[in-house]
Amino acid sequence: MTTSETTGASPAESTVILELAGIDLTFRQVPIADHTPTGGQIAAAAGLVPAEDPYVLQFLTNGELVEILASQPADLKLNGNRFLVTSSDRAYRLVVDGEQYDWPTRVISGATIRKLATISPNVQLLLDREGEPDRLIGDNDLIDLGKAGVERFHTRKESWKLKVQDVTVESDTPTIVVSDAMQRAGFDISQPWHIYLKVHGQPKQPVGTNQVIDLRTPGIEKIRLTPKDVNNGEAAQPRRTFAILETDELHLDAMGRKWETIADGGRRWLLIEDYPLPTGYAMPTIVLALEIPSSYPGAQIDMFYVYPPLRTSVGGVIPATQTIETILGRGFQRWSRHRGPQSPWNPRTDNVITHLALVEGAIAKEVNQ
């Protein structure tokens, strides 16, 4: 009785699939009837005979290339089923940090270069290039050594950068504690600060001094600091209870009006002081309030609120403004103005700025401006 008869295995089940490539790195699937094939068997499966000086390299899961000798079995279960099979009658030279190395195949991986040159894991490997930036080489990157000239590599200590206000802090580890970054930038962490982390395309995030920041985060830009208290006779700092988009902040700052973000009764409000009114109202300015949803800008800003309640110079009634909303003890007049079906809220393009355009138009319309 054969093994396949004992186990009930079919011929298809007794074969394994190898992925074989030549120096062009175009892989093809080849079945083989051995779960632990030798280098010679793998070469034969690729169509090479001993007289052709076959050279077999196995791609390990960590990116390294290892030679499989003709009589040496390959561990498919542990190391995978991908192989580079070629004929080799020469060596290829590469240089790492000025040291020369000879390699018997045309293709080499980043992981193999690291092992060959004993490069520490916390050091970057780069391929020298003329007329363009040097190329960062990862463990799984493959380099063709058969091109004209000798491929030259160099290493450098890996580092990450973060701005604290306008001071650039450099770290040799990919994470940094907020307090450490502040101290390196020359800020006194014993003082009370509002601390925000700015990531491109996202609202700024409040962070604490003990929070760890991953500097590998895509789009990470800076830590922004604002003193919590000013006791030198100046006006109190505006409240910033929650963050809005940086584009919103820049626009509000450019308006030259005091603005705050506050929470009241479980709702979030943006308050703009001394918002100017067009001619035709009984007062020159108001406090404007916008309710900012917690999922903004994914959720839209709707309507707006004014304090004190508006009336025109001639005492005309303003439609859809009869509801009063109390915010921090003050009665704000709600203006029920909504976007039409032809201009729905788009979270990619709409924000506080575009809603303020709606506010301006609605207020001007009531006095024919």
C-alpha positions as CSV (number, residue, x, y, z in Angstrom):
1,M,0.0,0.0,0.0
2,T,1.4,3.4,-1.0
3,T,1.4,6.5,1.2
4,S,-1.2,8.2,-0.9
5,E,-3.5,5.1,-0.6
6,T,-3.0,5.1,3.2
7,T,-3.9,8.8,3.6
8,G,-6.5,8.9,0.9
9,A,-4.6,11.8,-0.8
10,S,-5.2,12.4,-4.5
11,P,-2.3,13.2,-6.8
12,A,-3.3,16.9,-6.9
13,E,-3.2,17.0,-3.1
14,S,0.3,15.4,-3.0
15,T,1.8,18.2,-5.1
16,V,2.8,21.7,-4.0
17,I,3.0,24.9,-6.1
18,L,6.3,26.7,-6.4
19,E,6.5,30.3,-7.6
20,L,9.7,30.5,-9.8
21,A,11.3,33.5,-11.4
22,G,14.4,34.2,-13.4
23,I,16.4,37.4,-13.2
24,D,13.5,39.3,-14.8
25,L,11.6,38.6,-11.6
26,T,8.5,37.5,-13.5
27,F,7.1,34.7,-11.4
28,R,5.3,31.6,-12.7
29,Q,3.6,28.8,-10.9
30,V,5.1,25.3,-11.2
31,P,3.8,22.2,-9.5
32,I,6.2,19.8,-7.9
33,A,5.6,16.4,-6.2
34,D,7.7,17.0,-3.2
35,H,7.0,19.0,-0.1
36,T,10.7,19.4,0.7
37,P,12.3,19.8,-2.7
38,T,16.1,20.2,-3.0
39,G,17.8,23.0,-4.8
40,G,18.5,20.5,-7.7
41,Q,14.8,19.6,-7.9
42,I,13.7,23.3,-7.9
43,A,16.2,24.0,-10.6
44,A,14.9,21.1,-12.7
45,A,11.3,22.4,-12.2
46,A,12.5,25.7,-13.6
47,G,14.0,23.9,-16.6
48,L,17.7,24.1,-15.7
49,V,20.0,21.1,-15.8
50,P,23.2,20.7,-13.8
51,A,25.4,21.6,-16.8
52,E,23.9,25.0,-16.8
53,D,25.3,25.8,-13.3
54,P,21.9,26.5,-11.8
55,Y,21.8,28.8,-8.8
56,V,18.7,28.8,-6.5
57,L,17.8,31.5,-4.1
58,Q,14.7,31.3,-1.8
59,F,12.8,34.4,-0.9
60,L,12.3,34.3,2.9
61,T,9.3,36.1,4.4
62,N,11.5,38.8,5.9
63,G,12.8,39.8,2.5
64,E,16.2,38.0,2.7
65,L,17.5,35.9,-0.2
66,V,19.2,32.6,0.8
67,E,21.0,30.1,-1.4
68,I,19.6,26.6,-1.6
69,L,22.3,24.1,-2.6
70,A,21.6,21.3,-5.1
71,S,21.4,18.7,-2.4
72,Q,19.8,20.9,0.3
73,P,16.0,20.6,1.0
74,A,14.0,23.9,1.1
75,D,11.6,24.5,4.0
76,L,8.5,25.6,2.1
77,K,6.3,25.6,5.2
78,L,8.6,28.0,7.2
79,N,10.1,30.1,4.4
80,G,7.5,30.2,1.6
81,N,7.4,28.9,-1.9
82,R,9.1,31.7,-3.9
83,F,12.4,31.1,-5.6
84,L,14.8,32.9,-7.9
85,V,16.4,30.3,-10.2
86,T,19.2,31.3,-12.6
87,S,22.5,30.2,-14.0
88,S,25.5,31.9,-12.4
89,D,29.0,31.9,-13.6
90,R,30.1,35.3,-12.2
91,A,29.8,37.6,-9.2
92,Y,28.4,41.1,-9.1
93,R,30.0,43.8,-7.0
94,L,28.3,46.3,-4.7
95,V,29.7,48.8,-2.3
96,V,28.2,49.7,1.1
97,D,29.8,52.6,3.0
98,G,33.0,52.2,1.0
99,E,33.3,48.4,1.6
100,Q,33.2,46.2,-1.5
101,Y,31.1,43.0,-1.6
102,D,30.8,40.3,-4.3
103,W,27.4,38.7,-4.8
104,P,26.9,35.7,-7.1
105,T,23.5,36.8,-8.6
106,R,22.4,39.8,-10.4
107,V,19.5,40.6,-8.1
108,I,19.8,41.3,-4.3
109,S,17.3,42.3,-1.7
110,G,17.6,45.1,0.8
111,A,17.4,42.6,3.6
112,T,20.3,40.6,2.1
113,I,22.4,43.7,1.8
114,R,21.8,44.5,5.4
115,K,22.9,41.0,6.5
116,L,25.9,41.0,4.1
117,A,27.1,44.3,5.5
118,T,25.9,43.8,9.1
119,I,23.7,46.9,9.1
120,S,21.9,47.8,12.3
121,P,18.0,47.8,12.2
122,N,17.8,51.4,13.3
123,V,20.0,52.6,10.4
124,Q,18.6,53.5,6.9
125,L,20.1,52.0,3.8
126,L,20.1,54.2,0.7
127,L,21.1,53.7,-2.9
128,D,23.4,56.4,-4.3
129,R,21.9,58.1,-7.4
130,E,23.2,61.0,-9.5
131,G,21.1,63.9,-10.4
132,E,18.2,62.8,-8.2
133,P,17.5,62.1,-4.5
134,D,19.1,58.9,-3.2
135,R,16.7,56.0,-3.0
136,L,15.7,54.6,0.4
137,I,15.9,50.8,0.3
138,G,13.5,48.6,2.2
139,D,14.0,45.0,3.3
140,N,11.8,43.7,0.5
141,D,13.2,46.0,-2.3
142,L,15.1,44.2,-5.0
143,I,18.2,45.8,-6.7
144,D,19.5,44.8,-10.1
145,L,23.3,44.6,-9.8
146,G,23.8,43.8,-13.5
147,K,23.4,47.4,-14.7
148,A,26.5,49.3,-16.0
149,G,28.8,50.4,-13.1
150,V,28.9,49.4,-9.5
151,E,25.9,50.0,-7.3
152,R,26.9,52.0,-4.3
153,F,25.0,52.2,-1.0
154,H,25.4,54.2,2.1
155,T,23.8,54.2,5.5
156,R,22.6,56.9,7.8
157,K,21.1,57.0,11.2
158,E,17.3,57.2,11.0
159,S,15.7,60.3,12.5
160,W,12.3,61.9,12.7
161,K,11.4,65.6,12.9
162,L,8.6,67.5,14.6
163,K,7.9,71.2,14.9
164,V,7.0,72.6,18.3
165,Q,5.6,76.0,17.4
166,D,8.3,77.0,14.9
167,V,11.2,75.1,16.5
168,T,12.2,71.9,14.8
169,V,12.9,69.0,17.1
170,E,14.8,65.9,15.9
171,S,14.4,62.5,17.4
172,D,16.3,59.3,16.8
173,T,13.3,57.2,17.8
174,P,9.9,57.2,15.9
175,T,8.0,58.2,19.0
176,I,8.4,61.1,21.4
177,V,6.6,62.2,24.6
178,V,5.0,65.7,24.3
179,S,6.8,67.0,27.3
180,D,10.2,65.9,25.9
181,A,9.5,67.6,22.6
182,M,8.5,70.8,24.4
183,Q,11.6,70.8,26.6
184,R,13.9,70.2,23.6
185,A,12.2,73.2,21.9
186,G,12.9,75.4,24.9
187,F,9.4,75.6,26.4
188,D,8.8,75.4,30.2
189,I,6.5,72.5,30.8
190,S,5.7,73.7,34.3
191,Q,3.7,76.5,32.8
192,P,0.0,75.8,31.9
193,W,-0.4,75.3,28.2
194,H,-3.2,74.5,25.7
195,I,-1.4,71.9,23.6
196,Y,-2.6,70.7,20.2
197,L,-1.2,68.3,17.7
198,K,-1.6,69.3,14.0
199,V,-1.9,66.6,11.3
200,H,-2.5,67.7,7.7
201,G,-6.1,67.5,6.7
202,Q,-7.5,66.9,10.2
203,P,-8.7,69.2,13.0
204,K,-6.0,69.9,15.5
205,Q,-6.1,67.4,18.4
206,P,-5.7,68.4,22.1
207,V,-2.9,66.4,23.7
208,G,-1.4,66.2,27.2
209,T,2.2,66.5,28.2
210,N,2.5,62.8,28.9
211,Q,1.0,61.7,25.6
212,V,3.3,59.8,23.2
213,I,3.3,61.0,19.6
214,D,4.1,58.6,16.7
215,L,6.2,60.6,14.4
216,R,5.6,58.1,11.6
217,T,1.9,59.3,11.4
218,P,1.3,60.4,7.8
219,G,0.8,64.2,7.5
220,I,2.0,65.0,11.0
221,E,3.1,68.6,11.1
222,K,3.6,70.3,14.5
223,I,2.7,70.8,18.1
224,R,1.0,74.2,18.7
225,L,1.1,75.8,22.1
226,T,-1.1,78.5,23.6
227,P,-0.7,79.8,27.2
228,K,-3.8,78.9,29.3
229,D,-3.6,82.1,31.4
230,V,-2.2,85.5,30.9
231,N,-1.8,87.6,34.1
232,N,-0.1,90.7,32.8
233,G,-3.1,92.9,32.5
234,E,-4.0,91.8,29.0
235,A,-7.5,90.5,28.1
236,A,-8.2,86.8,28.8
237,Q,-7.3,84.4,26.1
238,P,-10.2,83.3,23.9
239,R,-11.6,79.9,24.9
240,R,-10.7,76.9,22.7
241,T,-12.9,74.1,24.1
242,F,-12.7,72.1,20.9
243,A,-10.7,72.2,17.7
244,I,-11.9,73.2,14.2
245,L,-10.1,73.0,10.9
246,E,-6.9,74.9,10.5
247,T,-8.3,76.6,7.4
248,D,-11.2,77.8,9.5
249,E,-8.8,79.2,12.2
250,L,-6.8,81.1,9.6
251,H,-9.9,82.7,8.1
252,L,-11.3,83.6,11.5
253,D,-8.0,85.1,12.6
254,A,-7.9,87.1,9.3
255,M,-11.3,88.6,10.1
256,G,-9.8,90.3,13.1
257,R,-12.6,89.5,15.4
258,K,-12.4,87.6,18.7
259,W,-13.7,84.1,18.3
260,E,-14.1,81.2,20.7
261,T,-15.1,77.5,20.7
262,I,-17.2,76.6,23.7
263,A,-19.5,73.8,24.9
264,D,-22.8,74.4,26.6
265,G,-25.5,71.9,27.4
266,G,-23.9,69.1,25.4
267,R,-23.7,71.3,22.3
268,R,-20.6,72.8,20.7
269,W,-20.6,76.4,19.6
270,L,-18.4,78.7,17.6
271,L,-18.9,82.3,18.8
272,I,-17.7,85.3,16.8
273,E,-17.7,88.7,18.6
274,D,-18.5,92.0,16.9
275,Y,-19.7,90.4,13.7
276,P,-20.4,93.4,11.4
277,L,-23.9,94.0,9.9
278,P,-24.8,95.8,6.7
279,T,-26.7,99.1,6.7
280,G,-30.4,98.6,7.4
281,Y,-30.3,97.0,10.9
282,A,-30.8,98.7,14.2
283,M,-27.3,97.8,15.4
284,P,-23.9,97.8,13.8
285,T,-22.6,94.4,15.2
286,I,-23.7,91.2,16.8
287,V,-22.3,88.1,18.4
288,L,-22.7,85.3,15.8
289,A,-23.0,81.7,16.9
290,L,-22.6,78.6,14.7
291,E,-23.4,75.1,16.1
292,I,-20.5,72.8,15.2
293,P,-21.4,69.1,15.1
294,S,-19.0,66.7,16.9
295,S,-18.4,64.9,13.5
296,Y,-17.7,68.1,11.6
297,P,-16.8,68.4,8.8
298,G,-18.4,65.1,8.1
299,A,-21.7,66.5,9.4
300,Q,-22.9,69.8,8.1
301,I,-23.2,73.2,9.9
302,D,-26.9,74.2,9.7
303,M,-28.6,77.6,10.5
304,F,-27.0,80.3,12.6
305,Y,-27.7,82.3,15.8
306,V,-27.3,86.0,16.6
307,Y,-27.2,88.0,19.9
308,P,-28.9,90.3,20.5
309,P,-31.9,89.4,18.4
310,L,-31.9,91.4,15.1
311,R,-34.5,93.8,13.9
312,T,-34.3,96.1,10.9
313,S,-34.1,99.9,11.2
314,V,-37.7,100.2,10.1
315,G,-38.9,97.6,12.5
316,G,-39.7,95.0,9.8
317,V,-40.3,91.4,10.9
318,I,-37.6,88.9,9.8
319,P,-39.2,85.5,8.8
320,A,-38.1,82.2,10.4
321,T,-36.3,83.9,13.3
322,Q,-38.8,83.5,16.1
323,T,-37.0,80.8,18.1
324,I,-34.6,81.9,20.9
325,E,-31.7,79.6,21.9
326,T,-29.9,80.1,25.2
327,I,-26.1,79.9,25.0
328,L,-24.1,80.6,28.1
329,G,-27.1,82.4,29.6
330,R,-27.7,84.7,26.7
331,G,-30.8,84.5,24.4
332,F,-29.6,84.0,20.7
333,Q,-32.1,84.5,17.9
334,R,-32.1,81.4,15.6
335,W,-32.1,82.1,11.9
336,S,-33.6,79.0,10.1
337,R,-31.6,79.2,6.9
338,H,-30.8,75.9,5.2
339,R,-28.9,74.7,2.1
340,G,-31.1,73.9,-0.9
341,P,-31.1,70.5,-2.8
342,Q,-28.9,72.0,-5.5
343,S,-26.1,72.9,-3.0
344,P,-25.9,70.1,-0.4
345,W,-23.1,70.1,2.2
346,N,-19.9,68.5,0.9
347,P,-17.5,67.6,3.7
348,R,-14.5,67.8,1.3
349,T,-15.1,71.4,0.3
350,D,-17.5,72.9,2.9
351,N,-16.5,74.3,6.2
352,V,-16.9,77.3,8.5
353,I,-15.8,79.6,5.7
354,T,-18.4,78.5,3.2
355,H,-21.1,78.6,5.9
356,L,-20.2,82.2,6.8
357,A,-20.8,83.0,3.2
358,L,-24.4,81.7,3.6
359,V,-24.7,83.7,6.8
360,E,-23.5,86.9,5.1
361,G,-25.9,86.4,2.2
362,A,-28.9,85.7,4.4
363,I,-28.4,88.7,6.7
364,A,-27.9,91.0,3.7
365,K,-31.0,89.7,1.9
366,E,-33.3,90.9,4.7
367,V,-32.3,94.5,4.2
368,N,-32.0,94.3,0.4
369,Q,-28.2,94.4,0.4
